Amino acid sequence: MLAATTKVLDDMDCYLPDDNSVRRIARFFALLADPSRVKLLSALAISPLCVSDIADILKMNQTTVSHQLRLLRDVDIVTCERQGKILKYKIANPKINEILLVGVEYLGF
């Protein structure tokens, strides 16, 4: 049986994320694990939208959409911008689109 060398073990300590980072990463991916949030983010990848537009497009209740958006906003996956009386939501960082696309490519869609 092969055993890791001392150098490999020492490098692990340098490169493994700390417990707080691991929790944040796990929470991030847990938020992406919900099908309704993936659909919501897919819609926002096309265009910034308000809650009522998202609800209409995804055939979801506005309350549900608002709840999902709040969860995503709490971890900075989406942001919102006020345009008069309307809040428009958009993906906060283009890296989110890239993550979704990597998943699509990995699954071969």
N, C-alpha and C positions, 0 to 999 in steps of 0.2 A: 504494500500500500504506500502511495506517495504521501509525504507530509510536506506542508508548506515550509519554505525556508524562513529563517529569522528575518531576512530582508522583506519578504512578502508580508509577514506578520506585522513588522514595523510599519510598512507602507499602509496596511489596513487601518491602523490607528490614525494615520494622517488623512486618509481619504474618505473614510466612512463618515456619514453625516451624524451630528450629535442627536440626542434624543428629541430635542425640541424641533429640529429640522425634519426628522423622520416623521413626527406627528403632523407637521404642517404639510409635508409632501403627501402623506396618506390622506389627510383631509381634502386636499386639492383633488386627488384622483377619485376619492369617494364622491365628491360633488359631480364629477364627470361620469360617474357610474349610473346615473339616473337617466332613463330614456327620454323623459320629458325635458330634462335640462339639455341633453344632447340635441334634441330637435330645436329647442329654443336658441341654443348657441349657433346651430346651423343656419337658422333664419337670420340671426344677427350678423353672421359672417357675410351675408349678402347685402344687408342694409341696416342702418340704425332704424329702430321701430319703437312705437309707443306700446303700452300695455294692451290697449284695445286692438291694435293691429296684430300684435303677436297672438292674442287670444283668438281672433278671427282666423288667422292663417293656420294656426295649429289646432283649431277646434277645441280649445281649452277654456275653462272658466277664467274670468279676469282675476278673481281672487287667487286662484292657483298660480297663474302667471306671475302675479305680484309677489307671492310667497317665494316662488323659485328665483325670481330676479333679486329679491332681498338676500337670499342665501348666496347667490353668485356675487352680489355687490359687496357683501361682508368680507369676502376674501379677494376682492379686487379683480375678479374675472370679468365683470361688466362694470361700466360706469353709466351715469345718466347726465343729460344736459337738458336744462329747461329751455323750451322754445315757446314763450308766452305761457299759456296755461298747461301746455303739454310737456311731459317728460319723455325724451327720446333716449332709449337705451342702446348701447353699442358695446362691442367687445373691447375691453380695456387695453389689450396688448395683442399685436399680431401673432405673437408666439402661441396664443390659444388656438388660432386658426391652424397653425402648423401642427400642433399636437393632435387636433382632430383629423387633419389630413394624413398624418403618419398612421393613425389608427385605421383610417379608410384604406390606405395603401397596404398596411400589414394584413388586413382582412381580405384584400384583393377585390374590393368593390370598384 
